[in-house]
Amino acid sequence: MRHMDWMPLLSTLTGAAIGIAATLIADRNRWRREEARHALEVRRTAYTAYASALKDAGEEIRAVALGDHMSESARDAAVREAFRGTRLHTASEQLWLVGPPLVVAAGNEAFHSLRRMRDAYARGVAVGSAEDTAFIQQRRTAMAEMRRLMREDLGIGPLGIE
């Protein structure tokens, strides 16, 4: 009976198993990196859309508030329609779906600061008045905090200019 040497076969099988395992681990790590990169891009897109929609809504309601309106109800309707027409609610939903809790909370505060401004314009607060200035400052503070948290989440350092 011939004695078979198992060592070369075991070495080959062990090497193959290690190679397969290393390939699987590398593929898994590459997939995770790609998923993380994709998730980051989804958040960046949502953050940009939301910040832009907030800015657009602010400009729209301010422009309407500067206009002449026949009545209080006409002004109220025009300001509210300007707010609705900016697709802010769609961008807000995107933020709520993909943003982490701190960013969503800051985005929600920025939204509510703008809504308070909208309501003030709707009830007749004049653009440039002391009351308007206070609303603008609240909005700027809320927007700056929201942007800071968004940048932090995206791994981007602070601007230092807000």
C-alpha positions in Angstrom: 0.0 0.0 0.0 1.3 3.4 -0.9 1.4 6.1 1.6 -0.1 9.3 0.3 1.4 12.6 1.4 -1.5 14.9 2.3 0.5 18.0 3.1 0.7 19.5 -0.4 -3.0 18.9 -1.0 -3.9 20.5 2.4 -1.6 23.4 1.7 -3.2 24.0 -1.7 -6.7 23.8 -0.2 -5.8 26.1 2.7 -4.2 28.6 0.3 -7.3 28.6 -2.0 -9.6 29.0 1.0 -7.6 32.0 2.3 -7.6 33.5 -1.2 -11.3 33.1 -1.6 -11.9 34.6 1.9 -9.6 37.5 1.2 -11.4 38.2 -2.1 -14.8 38.1 -0.4 -13.7 40.4 2.4 -12.2 42.9 -0.1 -15.4 42.8 -2.2 -17.5 43.4 0.9 -15.3 46.3 2.0 -15.5 47.8 -1.5 -19.3 47.5 -1.5 -19.5 49.2 1.9 -17.3 52.1 0.7 -19.5 52.5 -2.4 -22.7 52.4 -0.3 -21.3 55.0 2.1 -20.2 57.2 -0.8 -23.7 56.8 -2.4 -25.4 57.6 1.0 -23.2 60.7 1.3 -24.2 61.9 -2.2 -27.9 61.3 -1.5 -27.6 63.4 1.7 -25.6 66.1 -0.1 -28.3 66.3 -2.8 -31.1 66.4 -0.2 -29.3 69.1 1.9 -28.7 71.3 -1.1 -32.3 71.0 -2.3 -33.6 71.8 1.2 -31.3 74.8 1.8 -32.1 76.1 -1.7 -35.8 75.7 -1.2 -35.7 77.5 2.1 -33.8 80.4 0.5 -36.1 80.5 -2.5 -39.2 80.5 -0.2 -37.7 83.3 1.9 -37.1 85.4 -1.3 -40.5 84.7 -2.7 -42.5 85.6 0.5 -40.3 88.7 0.9 -41.0 89.8 -2.7 -44.8 89.3 -2.2 -44.7 91.1 1.1 -43.1 94.1 -0.7 -46.0 94.2 -3.2 -49.2 96.2 -3.0 -52.3 94.2 -2.0 -55.9 95.2 -2.1 -56.8 93.6 1.2 -55.4 91.7 4.1 -56.9 88.5 2.8 -55.3 89.1 -0.6 -51.9 89.6 1.0 -52.3 86.6 3.2 -53.3 84.4 0.2 -50.4 85.7 -1.9 -47.8 85.2 0.8 -49.0 81.6 1.5 -49.1 80.8 -2.2 -45.6 82.1 -2.7 -44.5 79.8 0.2 -46.2 76.8 -1.3 -44.9 77.4 -4.8 -41.3 76.8 -3.9 -41.5 73.0 -3.4 -40.2 73.5 0.1 -42.4 70.7 1.4 -41.0 68.2 -1.0 -37.4 69.1 -0.1 -38.4 68.9 3.6 -39.7 65.4 3.1 -36.4 64.4 1.4 -34.5 65.8 4.4 -36.7 63.9 6.9 -36.1 60.7 5.0 -32.3 60.8 4.7 -30.9 63.2 7.3 -29.7 62.2 10.7 -31.7 63.4 13.7 -29.6 66.5 14.5 -29.7 67.7 10.9 -33.5 67.1 10.7 -34.1 69.0 13.9 -32.0 71.9 12.7 -33.8 71.8 9.3 -37.1 71.8 11.1 -36.1 74.8 13.1 -35.1 76.7 10.0 -38.4 75.7 8.4 -40.4 77.0 11.4 -38.4 80.3 11.5 -39.3 80.9 7.9 -42.9 79.9 8.5 -43.0 82.5 11.4 -41.7 85.1 8.9 -44.3 84.0 6.4 -47.1 84.3 8.9 -45.8 87.8 10.0 -45.8 89.0 6.4 -49.3 87.5 5.8 -50.7 89.5 8.7 -49.1 92.7 7.5 -45.7 93.0 9.1 -43.7 95.4 6.9 -40.5 94.4 5.2 -37.6 96.3 7.0 -39.6 96.9 10.2 -38.1 96.1 13.6 -40.3 93.0 13.8 -39.2 91.9 10.4 -35.5 92.4 11.4 -36.0 90.1 14.4 -37.6 87.4 12.2 -34.7 87.7 9.7 -32.1 87.3 12.5 -33.9 84.2 13.9 -34.0 82.8 10.4 -30.3 83.5 9.8 -29.3 81.9 13.1 -31.4 78.8 12.3 -30.1 78.5 8.7 -26.5 78.9 9.9 -26.9 76.1 12.5 -28.6 73.9 9.9 -25.8 74.4 7.4 -23.1 73.8 10.1 -24.7 70.5 11.0 -25.1 69.5 7.3 -21.5 70.3 6.6 -20.4 68.3 9.7 -22.5 65.3 8.6 -20.9 65.5 5.1 -17.4 65.6 6.6 -16.8 69.2 5.4 -15.2 71.6 7.8 -16.9 74.8 9.1 -17.0 77.9 6.9 -16.2 80.3 9.7 -18.1 83.1 7.9 -21.7 82.6 9.1 
